[in-house]
């Protein structure tokens, strides 16, 4: 992936995705003691950034590949993004999902017209997707695909246009595709910007990979942040993050839920814990950032119900 592939992706997907805004959030800034802006990617089609990579990958397919249809593995937002893009482009799509996938993701994926196949766990899901790919379908990997990463990187271009004085970007990490795309775009244009990653405990595949020096498979994803629930990162995303990110912070679910609440009250947006954790990371960095820092949070998704939030608040004692 390069700045050129990301710019090409932007032109390719522009008719199909929303250019989401990056807006100043003064109340968050008052809490952090520095200006804060939020990239509102939760407003994207499908409720998260995933449509960007899905569209770029599918629009890059040849005629025979399009006719054969696509297959993807997801327990959440990638399913919604692939299903939406496939419907818009008229492609047949099958989504392989673990049977513990929250019902709102399963129902939303089916509502877009995709076939959903439920299997025992994420390992079984990848095995089934690989079987279907061997039979002729095109696999749209959730993060280990240069076309997908380039699509996600278009967020970085937009963020710099809307908030050019940004000094620090905080982005959450699942498999690492989103932050890898953002890194590639931002560092090519503004190598001075510091980029921070954040994971939740129990969904910390990137942190474990950085410590081990290679991808590590989690025995289980135990975090409530299911959209960060990649069982492992890839060699590709690990290399990009290792070379460019200041640090990957790991926060407990309770802090991510508190972040969801603060973002709702102070930024007026309802986010998933996968986005709420960026605020938790910002607070942990408060005493480490320069006084003149200007922070941008990537709010990557909002596929959550008020009932979910209330249940999490009760579970973790967040008031």
C-alpha positions as CSV (number, residue, x, y, z in Angstrom):
1,X,0.0,0.0,0.0
2,X,1.2,3.5,-0.8
3,X,-0.2,7.0,-0.9
4,X,-0.9,6.5,-4.5
5,X,-3.0,3.3,-4.0
6,X,-4.9,5.1,-1.3
7,X,-5.6,8.1,-3.6
8,X,-6.7,5.7,-6.3
9,X,-9.0,4.0,-3.8
10,X,-10.5,7.3,-2.9
11,X,-11.4,8.1,-6.5
12,X,-12.7,4.5,-7.0
13,X,-15.0,4.4,-4.0
14,X,-16.1,8.0,-3.9
15,X,-19.5,7.4,-5.7
16,X,-20.4,4.8,-3.1
17,X,-19.2,5.9,0.4
18,X,-19.7,9.0,2.5
19,X,-17.0,11.5,3.1
20,X,-17.4,11.6,6.9
21,X,-16.5,14.8,8.7
22,X,-13.8,15.4,11.3
23,X,-15.2,17.9,13.7
24,X,-13.9,19.7,16.8
25,X,-15.4,18.5,20.0
26,X,-14.9,21.4,22.5
27,X,-16.2,19.6,25.5
28,X,-13.8,16.7,25.0
29,X,-11.0,19.3,24.6
30,X,-11.9,20.9,27.9
31,X,-11.6,17.4,29.6
32,X,-8.3,16.6,28.0
33,X,-6.8,20.1,28.3
34,X,-6.0,20.2,24.5
35,X,-8.1,20.6,21.4
36,X,-9.8,17.3,20.3
37,X,-11.4,16.5,17.0
38,X,-13.4,13.4,16.1
39,X,-13.4,11.6,12.8
40,X,-17.1,10.5,12.7
41,X,-16.7,7.3,10.7
42,X,-19.6,5.8,12.6
43,X,-21.8,7.8,10.2
44,X,-20.5,5.7,7.3
45,X,-22.8,3.3,5.3
46,X,-23.1,0.1,7.5
47,X,-22.3,2.1,10.6
48,X,-18.5,1.7,10.4
49,X,-15.4,2.3,8.3
50,X,-15.6,-1.2,6.8
51,X,-17.5,-0.2,3.6
52,X,-14.5,1.7,2.4
53,X,-12.2,-1.4,2.1
54,X,-15.0,-3.6,0.9
55,X,-15.9,-1.3,-2.0
56,X,-12.3,-0.8,-3.0
57,X,-11.7,-4.6,-3.0
58,X,-14.8,-5.4,-4.9
59,X,-14.4,-2.6,-7.4
60,X,-10.9,-3.9,-8.1
61,X,-12.2,-7.4,-9.2
62,X,-12.2,-8.6,-12.7
63,X,-15.4,-9.6,-14.5
64,X,-15.0,-13.3,-13.8
65,X,-14.3,-12.7,-10.1
66,X,-17.4,-10.5,-9.8
67,X,-19.5,-13.1,-11.5
68,X,-18.3,-15.8,-9.0
69,X,-19.3,-13.8,-6.0
70,X,-17.5,-13.0,-2.8
71,X,-17.1,-14.6,0.6
72,X,-15.9,-13.0,3.8
73,X,-15.4,-13.8,7.5
74,X,-16.7,-11.5,10.2
75,X,-18.3,-11.3,13.6
76,X,-19.4,-7.8,13.1
77,X,-18.8,-4.7,11.0
78,X,-16.9,-6.3,8.1
79,X,-20.0,-8.4,7.4
80,X,-22.2,-5.3,7.2
81,X,-19.7,-3.5,5.0
82,X,-19.2,-6.3,2.6
83,X,-22.9,-7.1,2.5
84,X,-23.8,-3.4,1.8
85,X,-21.1,-3.1,-0.9
86,X,-22.1,-6.3,-2.6
87,X,-25.8,-5.2,-2.7
88,X,-24.9,-1.8,-4.2
89,X,-22.6,-3.4,-6.8
90,X,-24.9,-6.4,-7.6
91,X,-22.5,-9.1,-6.4
92,X,-23.5,-12.3,-4.7
93,X,-22.0,-12.4,-1.2
94,X,-21.7,-15.0,1.5
95,X,-20.7,-14.1,5.0
96,X,-19.3,-16.8,7.3
97,X,-19.9,-15.8,11.0
98,X,-19.3,-17.4,14.3
99,X,-22.5,-18.5,16.0
100,X,-21.8,-16.1,18.9
101,X,-22.1,-13.1,16.6
102,X,-24.6,-10.6,18.1
103,X,-28.0,-10.9,16.4
104,X,-28.0,-7.3,15.2
105,X,-25.0,-8.0,12.9
106,X,-26.5,-11.2,11.6
107,X,-29.9,-9.6,10.9
108,X,-28.3,-6.5,9.4
109,X,-26.1,-8.6,7.1
110,X,-29.1,-10.7,5.9
111,X,-31.1,-7.5,5.4
112,X,-28.6,-6.4,2.9
113,X,-29.3,-9.6,0.9
114,X,-26.2,-11.6,1.8
115,X,-26.2,-15.2,2.7
116,X,-25.1,-15.8,6.2
117,X,-23.5,-19.1,7.3
118,X,-23.1,-19.6,11.0
119,X,-20.3,-21.8,12.3
120,X,-18.8,-22.8,15.6
121,X,-16.1,-20.2,16.0
122,X,-13.8,-17.8,14.1
123,X,-11.3,-20.5,13.2
124,X,-14.1,-22.6,11.6
125,X,-15.3,-19.4,9.8
126,X,-11.9,-18.9,8.2
127,X,-11.7,-22.6,7.2
128,X,-15.2,-22.4,5.5
129,X,-14.3,-19.2,3.8
130,X,-11.1,-20.7,2.5
131,X,-13.0,-23.7,1.2
132,X,-15.4,-21.4,-0.7
133,X,-12.5,-19.4,-2.0
134,X,-10.9,-22.6,-3.3
135,X,-14.2,-23.4,-5.0
136,X,-14.0,-20.1,-6.9
137,X,-15.4,-17.3,-4.8
138,X,-13.2,-14.3,-4.0
139,X,-12.2,-13.9,-0.4
140,X,-12.5,-10.3,0.9
141,X,-10.2,-10.5,3.9
142,X,-11.2,-8.2,6.8
143,X,-7.7,-6.7,7.2
144,X,-4.9,-8.7,5.4
145,X,-5.6,-7.4,1.9
146,X,-3.8,-4.4,0.3
147,X,-7.0,-3.3,-1.4
148,X,-9.0,-3.3,1.8
149,X,-6.2,-1.5,3.7
150,X,-6.0,1.1,0.9
151,X,-9.7,1.7,1.2
152,X,-9.5,2.2,4.9
153,X,-6.6,4.6,4.4
154,X,-8.9,7.1,2.6
155,X,-10.0,8.1,6.1
156,X,-6.6,9.5,6.8
157,X,-6.7,11.7,3.7
158,X,-10.1,13.1,4.8
159,X,-8.9,13.6,8.4
160,X,-5.9,15.7,7.3
161,X,-8.0,17.8,5.1
162,X,-10.5,18.6,7.8
163,X,-8.1,18.9,10.8
164,X,-4.7,19.8,9.2
165,X,-3.3,21.0,12.5
166,X,-3.6,17.5,14.1
167,X,-0.5,16.4,16.0
168,X,-1.8,13.1,17.4
169,X,-4.2,10.5,16.1
170,X,-5.7,7.8,18.3
171,X,-7.2,4.7,16.5
172,X,-8.4,1.4,17.7
173,X,-7.0,-1.9,16.5
174,X,-8.6,-5.2,15.7
175,X,-6.7,-7.0,12.9
176,X,-4.9,-3.8,12.1
177,X,-6.3,-3.0,8.7
178,X,-7.8,0.4,9.6
179,X,-4.8,1.7,11.4
180,X,-2.4,0.4,8.8
181,X,-4.3,2.3,6.1
182,X,-4.4,5.5,8.2
183,X,-0.7,5.2,8.9
184,X,0.2,4.8,5.3
185,X,-1.8,7.9,4.3
186,X,-0.9,10.1,7.2
187,X,2.8,9.3,7.4
188,X,3.3,9.9,3.7
189,X,1.8,13.4,4.0
190,X,2.6,14.3,7.6
191,X,5.4,12.2,9.0
192,X,5.5,14.4,12.1
193,X,2.1,13.3,13.3
194,X,2.1,10.8,16.2
195,X,-0.2,7.8,15.8
196,X,-1.3,5.8,18.8
197,X,-3.1,2.5,18.8
198,X,-5.5,1.1,21.4
199,X,-7.0,-2.3,22.1
200,X,-9.2,-3.6,24.8
201,X,-8.1,-6.4,27.2
202,X,-9.2,-9.7,25.8
203,X,-8.9,-8.4,22.2
204,X,-5.2,-7.5,22.3
205,X,-3.8,-9.4,19.4
206,X,-1.6,-6.6,18.2
207,X,-0.1,-5.9,21.6
208,X,0.7,-9.6,22.0
209,X,2.2,-9.7,18.5
210,X,4.4,-6.7,19.2
211,X,5.7,-8.4,22.4
212,X,6.3,-11.7,20.6
213,X,7.8,-10.2,17.5
214,X,5.3,-12.2,15.4
215,X,1.5,-12.7,15.1
216,X,0.1,-14.5,18.0
217,X,-3.3,-16.3,18.0
218,X,-5.4,-15.5,20.9
219,X,-7.0,-18.6,22.5
220,X,-10.2,-16.7,22.8
221,X,-11.5,-13.1,22.4
222,X,-13.1,-12.2,25.7
223,X,-13.6,-8.5,25.4
224,X,-17.1,-7.0,24.9
225,X,-15.5,-5.1,22.0
226,X,-16.4,-7.8,19.5
227,X,-15.6,-5.6,16.5
228,X,-11.9,-5.6,17.7
229,X,-12.1,-9.4,18.0
230,X,-9.5,-10.5,15.4
231,X,-8.0,-13.8,16.7
232,X,-4.6,-12.6,15.4
233,X,-3.1,-9.8,13.3
234,X,-1.2,-10.4,10.1
235,X,2.5,-10.1,9.3
236,X,1.6,-7.2,7.0
237,X,-0.3,-5.2,9.6
238,X,2.1,-6.0,12.4
239,X,5.0,-4.7,10.3
240,X,3.2,-1.4,9.6
241,X,2.2,-0.8,13.2
242,X,5.6,-1.8,14.6
243,X,7.4,0.7,12.4
244,X,5.1,3.7,12.8
245,X,2.9,3.7,15.9
246,X,4.1,5.4,19.0
247,X,2.6,2.8,21.3
248,X,-0.4,0.4,21.4
249,X,-2.3,1.0,24.7
250,X,-4.5,-1.7,26.2
251,X,-7.5,-0.6,28.3
252,X,-10.0,-2.7,30.2
253,X,-13.6,-3.0,28.9
254,X,-14.8,-0.8,31.8
255,X,-12.7,2.1,30.5
256,X,-14.0,1.5,27.0
257,X,-17.6,1.6,28.2
258,X,-16.9,4.8,30.2
259,X,-15.5,6.2,26.9
260,X,-18.8,5.3,25.2
261,X,-20.6,7.2,27.8
262,X,-18.4,10.3,27.7
263,X,-18.6,10.4,23.9
264,X,-22.3,10.3,24.1
265,X,-22.6,13.0,26.7
266,X,-19.8,15.3,25.6
267,X,-19.4,14.6,21.9
268,X,-23.0,13.8,21.2
269,X,-22.3,10.5,19.3
270,X,-23.3,7.0,20.2
271,X,-20.3,4.7,19.6
272,X,-19.2,1.1,20.1
273,X,-16.7,0.2,22.7
274,X,-14.2,-0.2,19.8
275,X,-14.5,3.6,19.5
276,X,-15.1,4.4,23.1
277,X,-11.6,3.0,23.9
278,X,-10.0,5.8,22.0
279,X,-11.2,8.2,24.6
280,X,-9.9,5.9,27.3
281,X,-6.5,6.0,25.5
282,X,-6.6,9.8,25.3
283,X,-7.1,10.0,29.1
284,X,-4.1,7.7,29.6
285,X,-2.0,9.9,27.4
286,X,-3.1,13.2,29.0
287,X,0.0,13.7,31.0
288,X,2.3,12.4,28.3
289,X,1.2,14.6,25.4
290,X,2.8,18.0,24.8
291,X,0.7,21.0,26.1
292,X,0.2,22.2,22.5
293,X,-0.9,18.8,21.1
294,X,-4.1,18.6,19.0
295,X,-5.7,15.2,19.2
296,X,-7.9,13.4,16.7
297,X,-9.9,10.4,17.7
298,X,-11.1,8.0,14.9
299,X,-14.6,7.0,16.0
300,X,-14.7,3.9,13.8
301,X,-18.2,2.5,14.4
302,X,-21.5,2.9,16.0
303,X,-23.3,-0.4,15.6
304,X,-24.6,-0.6,19.2
305,X,-28.0,-0.3,20.8
306,X,-28.9,1.7,23.9
307,X,-29.8,-1.6,25.6
308,X,-26.3,-2.8,25.0
309,X,-24.9,0.3,26.6
310,X,-27.1,0.1,29.6
311,X,-26.2,-3.6,30.0
312,X,-22.5,-2.8,29.9
313,X,-22.8,0.2,32.3
314,X,-24.5,-2.1,34.8
315,X,-22.0,-4.9,34.4
316,X,-19.0,-2.6,34.9
317,X,-20.5,-0.1,37.3
318,X,-20.2,2.8,35.0
319,X,-22.5,5.7,36.2
